[in-house]
Every structure is written in structure tokens, then in C-alpha cells.
């Protein structure tokens, strides 16, 4: 009962307002019909009230945001509210609530269209009609104003934007009724009834694909949209009409852009790509597809600033998968189990993983398997995150994967390398859980400090270390609460056991030792800052893109101060004044900024650190 009373009060208030606003509102009110935009309803209201100039409603509404009815796509909520009052539409109607809300992101370049933001150039400046639909429904549909669509989505009839008699474009300023040409209705001649000029149907081959594109924006398709079963990646990003029209535009051989109508075939391809996401899209994004058969460069969408950051990121991820698949196809499979014959050198700075994949794709001839594997890892945010979480260079993940310690990388490396059998590969993070503790014992040293002091480290050596820890062959404690990489939050209690693990095995050379490392990789390998690594490169102590072999050679000859302290500590020797002792010696050294490196052989001979068992007595940690 209270609801009926409230509704009655609203109706009375609306009637009273209109009665007290005579001369400031149209005498005969209108309601928004299904599929109408506010501009369409205003055009119809002008004719219903006997006016021939559509500008009368804008004058009554005292509009400042739009000077003509053709420009009414949206605007300030207060001006839209005044226009609604002039038309006599009740503001509590569900159909107008969206117009009375200021939509974020709308402005000079963007307009709100029934809940989604579209570029302003998506909106046609001319009035366009479907003669068949006009005869059937008698309303001007909002969808006819969408410039990319050259046909009515319901009847599939091509839209008419000019008078078949006078050949003038249909406009919004003059008004002789929605069914008539606004130029031919002069007193000396009869108005041209557009309903008498039905147009041909659009040549649509893929009905479902076209219907999908239309349903993404059609205000009358809410029920159909609710039943769409699209890929979860797309449903999380919303209706995506902007993306759909952009992608269709990329198929245009003439580059229709925002201001022209899209070809039906282009719309069909875009709709099919969404319906069959991600398979169809990936086929279009593949490097050997772009630019062929007049399709246009679909991959350019990855950097299209008119798309949302989330959507661009999604497209980039899909493009990376396509590019990776092409690179994998070029790999010489005979190289999967063998080391390259020589270190692989790269000219120029190390780029992002996507650029590295593109470089490999453009290279003539086969690709070594380890090159492709490293490029795939660098291109994967998951792989980069795992490398940071463990504290090792990205290429070292190859060895950990081969050992079955990183089955979570199967989606990345699975197409290229043999994945662990189901049930055999268990994540390193999972296997370390039994050694978790909440506090640090004074009897241990960080794994990285010990391992780094004992010699060069590559992926195979990290394999042995982690395998010894998870099997219990070497006692260790993991403190995740430190929020540090694993190699720095795992503590070792027996340095002799660690030394034995590092010296075991027939060979320590890894496939990944032959590929170029980024400065971030070298920083992880040394446990130093990228600034330090950059200074080493600038002073020709390391090549610009060093390989694991270059890193091992550097470490064979030079030591950082922290290594000297840790190695002395392992031998039971305290060096509280190590900088002064070293400075007073005649040992070979190189100073770079605030970092000094020392001759490894000289340090070992000077302090007697080249042999013997280890002890934690008197250790000094950094």
C-alpha cells in the first residue's frame, strides 16, 4: 500500500510541476520508447508538438553543452535533467536514470551509450534510418546512430542517411517527423516519406558473429547479453564494445577508422574472434597472419591506447603465446639435450622478453632450444615472479624445471621441454614447507652467503642444493616471514655438507650458462645491486650481456668484500677490520665507485682460505 501511495505522490508531483511550467516545457509529453536515445525522443517530441525546428527543445532546456540536437549524446546531469523535464519524461522512469548520472571517463572524446563508453566519433552526425523498421515500429532507434554499423541490427536492412529524392543528407535541425526527409517538406512540395524507400539487406554470412557485436551495445539486447557464454577473460572485462569495434576496424584494408562504416565481413571476423576466444584471436595475432589477405595488423591492438590497460595486458599475453608458439616451431629439436658449441652473444642491450621472442622469430635458420626456453621465461610474468621469489637468474629456472622442482612452469616450458610426469613434479616452494620455522637460529648462515662464498653458482648447482635440502641430506631452516627470496631466507647449519653438495656431480656446466644474462640476472647471481653490475660492465670487467660462463670467469678471478668475510668466517677466522687489513695488503684490487673487488687467488693465499674444513666459530655476517 505504501508503494502505491509513493507512486501516486510522484505522479502528482510530476503533474503539478508540468502545470506550473507552462511555456517552459512542451505541451504534449513523450516517453522513451524501447531502443530510443534521448536525442531520438526529443526529435519525436518536437514533431508531436507541431514544431519544425528541433532547436526549440534546447532553448527551453537552456542548454550550454550542446548547441544542436545532433550533439546530444550525453552531458552534464543537470542539463540532461532540464531536457528531460522539457520533454515531459518522468525522472523516476528506469529508462532515464542512466542519463541523469555523470559517467566517469566521458568528455570531449568519449560519450556514454547505455552503460558503456564509446568514442564520440562512433556517433554519426547525420540522421540514419531503416525504412522497414520505421514502417514497423515508428521510432528512431539509437543503434542507427552508431557510425561503425551500416545496417539495422534487427532487420539487417542497410541504413539510409540521405533523401532518395533530393539526395541531401538527413539531419536533426529541421523536423517534419521521424518518417520524413527534413529538407523536402516545404509548403510547395510534399514531404518525402522515407518508409517508401526500403533498402537492400546487408550481406551477412556469419549471423551469430554479427549478432554478438550488435548485442554488446544494443540497449534492447539486455536479455540476450545475460545469456551470452563468453570466455571468462572477456566477461571480467565487461561488455567490451570498444574492443569489438576497434578489432573490426583493424580488418579494414582501407583503414576505415572511427569515422567510417565497417564492412560486414570485418564485423563477422571480429565477432567470431570473440565467440571462439582465445583460439580464433590467437590465429589472428600469430606473426605469420598479420597483414595478410588485407586483414590489417590485429596485433596493433596490444598498444592501442583507447583500450583499457587490463584489455591491452590481456591481448599482450595472448600475443606472447602466439609468438612463443611460432618460436618453438623454429627450434632445432636436436639441440634440446646438448650445450651450444660456444656462448651465445647478443649485440645491443637486453630487451623485454617479448622483444627477444620477436628477435628469434625474425632470425633466419633454426634456433637453439635453450635460447627459446629463456625467451619464453623472460616473456612470462609468472616465471619472472618465481625467479624473484627464489632469488636466482631467470635462465636458472630451466635447470630447476628439468629437475621437477618447478612444475608450475609447465604452461610456459611445456611446449618446448619434457614436463615432469604427473605426480612426480612437486613445486620447490611446496617441498620446502616441512623446513619452515618462525624464528632465526644463531647456528646457521643464509644459504646464499655460504653458497656464494664457496664458489660459482649456476642452475645445476642450485638443483643439487635444493634437492639436498628437500631430501633431508642437508639440514636447513626456511624462514618465510623474512619476506626475502628463498636463497636468502633459508639458513644452513653444516657448511661442509654444502661444500660437498657443490663439489659433487660429473659436470657443473648448464645449458643456461651459454645464454646472455640481463643485468638483473647478474645482480641476482652476485647478490648485488644493479648499479654495481652496471659499473662492472662500464669498466669492462663484464661484457654488456654476460653469459653464465662470463660470470663464472669473473668469480674465478675476483671477490667482493662480503665474500672475503663469509669465506673467512667459514674457516673459523674473524676479520672485524677486513677493509683495513685488505687495504694495507699488496693484494690486486679494482675500485669502482664505492665497491672494491679483490683478487680471489691473492685473498685465499693471504688469509689461508683455500682448503680445510669449515667452522662457524668467529663468523662475521654481512
KAJOWO-V445141 format. One line per field, one symbol per residue. psi: psi as a letter, one per 40 degrees, with the letter a starting at -180 (. if undefined). A space follows every 10 residues. Layout:
psi->???
This chain:
psi->dddddddddd ddddddddde fheeiidhii ihiheiiddd ddddddddee ieheeddddd efhddheidd egeiahdddd ddddddeehh eehddeddde hhhheibdei ihgfeihiid edhhdihiih dddddddfih iddeehddhe ihedeehiih eihedeeiih aediheieei hedefideii ihhdeegiii iighdgdddd ddddddehee fdddddehgi iddddeeadf ddddddddde ehdegdadei iiiddddddd dddddfhedd ddddehdedh eifedigdee ddeheeiidd dddddddddd ddddddddde hhdeedeiii dihhihhiih iidddddddd dehiiiiidd ddddddddeh dddddddddd fiiddedddd ddeeegeeed ddededihii ihedhhiddd deddeiieih ieeiihdddd dddeaihadd dddddddddd eedhhihhgd eefiideeeh hiegdddddd ddeiidiehi deeeiiiidd dddddefiid ddddddddef eiidgiiddd dddddddiii dddddddddd efhhgdfddd dddeieihih hhbehhiihd ddddddefee iiiiiehfih i.
